Amino acid sequence: MSEKLTVVMVEPHKAPYAAKIDDELSALQKAVGGYIETVYNGDETIIVCNEEGKLKGLEGNRRIRGGASVIAGTFFVVGDDGENFRSLNESEVVR
């Protein structure tokens, strides 16, 4: 049985919310609707989004990097533990 990760899920047109996702590739892919891509935030958290979101024409969700890039489709934010993902702690979930 896989471990559960505490993440912040961000769907288009919805407020972000805390969620639990199984820490296995198929569950991560299901959460974003396809192959995953990681975007490092520089603050010990990672955005995990659909690698082909823009190519598939998914709806724009949020702008990142000062508005220079748009993430398309549902994504989630998870903790960075070096080579692995980790659950977000309480303070990371609320910011």
HUBEL-V308902 format. One record per pair of residues at least 24 apart in sequence whose C-alpha atoms are under 8 Angstrom apart, sorted by the first residue. I is the first residue (numbers start at 1). J is the second residue. Records with the same first field share a line. If there is no record, write none. Layout:
BEGIN
I->J / J
END
This chain:
BEGIN
4->87
5->78 / 85 / 86 / 87 / 88
6->78 / 86 / 87 / 88 / 89
7->76 / 77 / 78 / 79 / 87 / 88 / 93
8->76 / 77 / 78 / 93
9->74 / 75 / 76 / 77
10->74 / 75 / 76 / 77
11->61 / 73 / 74 / 75
12->59 / 60 / 61 / 62 / 73 / 74
13->61
18->93
23->85
31->74 / 75
32->73 / 74 / 75 / 76
33->74
44->79 / 80 / 81
45->77 / 78 / 79 / 80 / 88
46->77 / 78 / 79 / 80
47->75 / 76 / 77 / 78
48->75 / 76 / 77 / 78
49->73 / 74 / 75 / 76
50->74 / 75
END
